[in-house]
Every structure is written in C-alpha cells, then in structure tokens.
C-alpha cells in the first residue's frame, strides 16, 4: 500500500454504522434532557426531592407564550402552594393514600388536578375558546343530535340534580365541552358538567351522570366570572367528577372481591 493510502483498509459501511450509533446515542441523550423541563425535580414518598444534578437537567430555557408573557423551564418549582389533604395507608414505599377531608375536593387520586393558570384557555386570536352556546350566533346543534336544553340531570342514585340551561362550546375544536346545569334547591346555582361524564338519553330526555349522587352536585366548584371558565377552574371541576368515580359512595372505594 502506498504511503498515505488509508481508504484501502477502511470499511465505509462500518464507519457509517458507527457514526449512526454515535448520532443516535447523542439524540437519546438530548431528548432525555429536554423531557426533564417539566415535572422535575421528582419527589419520593418520603418527601425527599431528587437532586437536579449537572448532567441530566438542562439549563433553563425561556419560552414566549402565545398571548404574552414568558415561562422558564426547568424552574425546579414544587407544588407547595396547597396542602396535601391525604394520609398514607401504609409505611412501605408506593403505599396508596386516602383523602382526609372532603373526598370530592381534596385533590387526591382520581380527583387530583394540576395548578394551571387561572385564566381562560384562548384560541389563536386571543379570545376564550370555551364559551356558552347562547353567546354565539354562528354555532348550532346539528340536526341528528339530541338538544340537551331543558333535559333533567340525574345522579348515580337516580335522583334529580337539576336541569340543563345551556351548553358550553369549544370554538376551536367545534364540540361541546360542558353542560351548564341549574341545580335544584331553595338557592339554586349553576355548575358546569363535563360532557365526558354525561350520558344523553334522548327518549327519556334525561342526562345520566354516574360519577356523583344528586346531592353531591352542590359541591362542584363554580366559576368566578359568569360566561367564562379558567383553566384552573376546569381542572377543579373535572377533578370533582373524577373523584366521584371512586369516592361518591363508600362502596366504590372497597374491593370488588
């Protein structure tokens, strides 16, 4: 072999393979660092917080929000602004916890929720996405579908909780997100019922909700501003119905066998 001739002893296919392996390892390392921008540091059952370290946690990056403002991540913030209203049922790691107060509102288990921004979710124009159908002129209920207006809302105990007075529509997705229900009672109030927890019975003109008993609808969190729901309010409303799937009655939290 002549001096300087190196290609005769190099397998190009093998070089390309090794280069791909290095690239792929670097890609995995990059993605694993980036996915730690949210949800870190981790906190164990014993209350210890995982150290961010120097390798796996990336430097903070500034994200410009679509409707103004900025957010930095990772920020190492913990959800310490609210009290954990739960107690562990055993001392071993991974033991389940149960609520210590109002099971529907304590934010435990299926009733857990994230502390999202206390402002409405907005579309690309900056307007609230979820608004009452009664405030829209260009949205109607499609002909083949049942119109829930005026339907009776029935809880898991087959008792009447209230009646539907309006629908709240996601204008961006063009679908119904909530039913606005006026509760029965001497001092009626209105609450939002997530559409995913409702079963429309066209023949009987009823809305069946298996998550809560009729009397428990009064505990559903309301909205601070009429005709507007914030992302934090959505979290708390949906969490209340989610908690009812396990805690609405004592029997639901017991084993089936």
RAQUI-V445429 format. One record per pair of residues at least 24 apart in sequence whose C-alpha atoms are under 8 Angstrom apart, sorted by the first residue. I is the first residue (numbers start at 0). J is the second residue. D is the distance in Angstrom with one decimal. If there is no record, write none. Layout:
i->I j->J d->D
i->I j->J d->D
This chain:
i->31 j->55 d->7.4
i->32 j->56 d->5.7
i->32 j->57 d->5.8
i->33 j->57 d->6.8
i->35 j->73 d->7.2
i->36 j->72 d->5.2
i->36 j->73 d->4.3
i->36 j->74 d->7.8
i->37 j->72 d->6.9
i->37 j->73 d->6.2
i->39 j->73 d->7.3
i->39 j->75 d->6.2
i->40 j->75 d->5.9
i->40 j->76 d->8.0
i->40 j->77 d->7.9
i->44 j->92 d->6.2
i->44 j->93 d->6.9
i->45 j->92 d->7.9
i->65 j->123 d->7.8
i->66 j->125 d->6.4
i->78 j->114 d->8.0
i->102 j->242 d->7.0
i->102 j->246 d->6.2
i->103 j->218 d->7.8
i->103 j->238 d->7.8
i->103 j->239 d->5.1
i->103 j->240 d->7.5
i->103 j->242 d->5.2
i->103 j->243 d->6.1
i->103 j->246 d->6.8
i->103 j->247 d->7.5
i->104 j->235 d->7.8
i->104 j->238 d->7.7
i->104 j->239 d->5.9
i->104 j->242 d->7.7
i->106 j->238 d->7.0
i->106 j->242 d->7.9
i->107 j->242 d->7.7
i->108 j->242 d->7.2
i->109 j->238 d->6.9
i->109 j->241 d->5.3
i->109 j->242 d->4.9
i->109 j->244 d->7.6
i->109 j->245 d->7.2
i->110 j->237 d->7.9
i->110 j->238 d->4.3
i->110 j->239 d->5.7
i->110 j->240 d->7.4
i->110 j->241 d->5.2
i->110 j->242 d->4.1
i->110 j->243 d->7.8
i->111 j->238 d->5.9
i->111 j->242 d->7.8
i->112 j->234 d->5.6
i->112 j->235 d->6.4
i->112 j->238 d->6.0
i->113 j->231 d->7.6
i->113 j->234 d->6.7
i->114 j->231 d->6.1
i->114 j->234 d->7.8
i->115 j->230 d->5.9
i->115 j->231 d->4.9
i->115 j->234 d->7.6
i->116 j->229 d->7.5
i->116 j->230 d->6.0
i->116 j->231 d->5.8
i->117 j->229 d->5.4
i->117 j->230 d->5.8
i->117 j->231 d->5.0
i->117 j->232 d->7.1
i->118 j->228 d->7.6
i->118 j->229 d->4.4
i->118 j->230 d->5.9
i->118 j->231 d->7.3
i->119 j->227 d->7.1
i->119 j->228 d->5.8
i->119 j->229 d->3.9
i->119 j->230 d->5.5
i->120 j->229 d->6.6
i->120 j->230 d->6.0
i->122 j->171 d->6.6
i->127 j->227 d->7.8
i->128 j->168 d->7.9
i->128 j->169 d->5.4
i->128 j->170 d->5.4
i->128 j->171 d->6.1
i->129 j->167 d->6.2
i->129 j->168 d->5.4
i->129 j->169 d->4.4
i->129 j->170 d->6.3
i->129 j->176 d->7.5
i->129 j->227 d->7.5
i->129 j->228 d->7.3
i->130 j->167 d->5.2
i->130 j->168 d->5.6
i->130 j->169 d->6.8
i->130 j->170 d->7.6
i->130 j->226 d->6.4
i->130 j->227 d->6.4
i->130 j->228 d->7.9
i->131 j->165 d->6.7
i->131 j->166 d->5.7
i->131 j->167 d->4.1
i->131 j->168 d->6.1
i->131 j->226 d->6.2
i->132 j->165 d->6.7
i->132 j->166 d->5.4
i->132 j->167 d->5.5
i->132 j->168 d->5.9
i->133 j->165 d->6.9
i->133 j->166 d->7.6
i->145 j->199 d->7.7
i->145 j->201 d->6.2
i->147 j->199 d->7.3
i->147 j->204 d->7.6
i->147 j->206 d->7.7
i->150 j->204 d->5.3
i->150 j->205 d->5.2
i->150 j->206 d->6.5
i->151 j->204 d->6.7
i->151 j->205 d->4.8
i->151 j->206 d->6.0
i->152 j->180 d->7.6
i->152 j->205 d->5.9
i->152 j->206 d->4.6
i->152 j->207 d->6.1
i->152 j->208 d->7.3
i->153 j->205 d->6.9
i->153 j->206 d->6.0
i->153 j->207 d->5.0
i->153 j->208 d->6.1
i->153 j->213 d->6.5
i->154 j->207 d->6.3
i->154 j->208 d->5.0
i->154 j->209 d->6.0
i->154 j->210 d->7.5
i->154 j->211 d->5.7
i->154 j->212 d->4.7
i->154 j->213 d->4.4
i->155 j->207 d->7.5
i->155 j->208 d->6.0
i->155 j->209 d->4.3
i->155 j->210 d->6.5
i->155 j->211 d->5.8
i->155 j->212 d->5.0
i->155 j->213 d->7.0
i->156 j->212 d->5.5
i->156 j->213 d->6.7
i->157 j->213 d->7.7
i->158 j->212 d->7.6
i->158 j->213 d->5.7
i->159 j->183 d->7.9
i->159 j->213 d->6.0
i->160 j->213 d->4.6
i->160 j->214 d->6.7
i->160 j->216 d->6.7
i->182 j->216 d->7.6
i->182 j->217 d->7.4
i->189 j->221 d->7.4
i->190 j->216 d->8.0
i->190 j->219 d->6.7
i->190 j->220 d->7.2
i->190 j->221 d->5.6
i->190 j->222 d->7.8
i->191 j->221 d->7.3
i->191 j->236 d->7.3
i->192 j->236 d->7.9
i->193 j->236 d->7.9
i->193 j->237 d->6.6
i->196 j->240 d->7.5
i->209 j->244 d->7.6
i->210 j->240 d->5.8
i->210 j->241 d->7.0
i->210 j->242 d->7.9
i->210 j->243 d->4.9
i->210 j->244 d->4.8
i->210 j->247 d->7.0
i->211 j->240 d->6.6
i->211 j->243 d->5.3
i->211 j->244 d->7.3
i->211 j->247 d->5.7
i->212 j->247 d->6.7
i->215 j->247 d->7.9
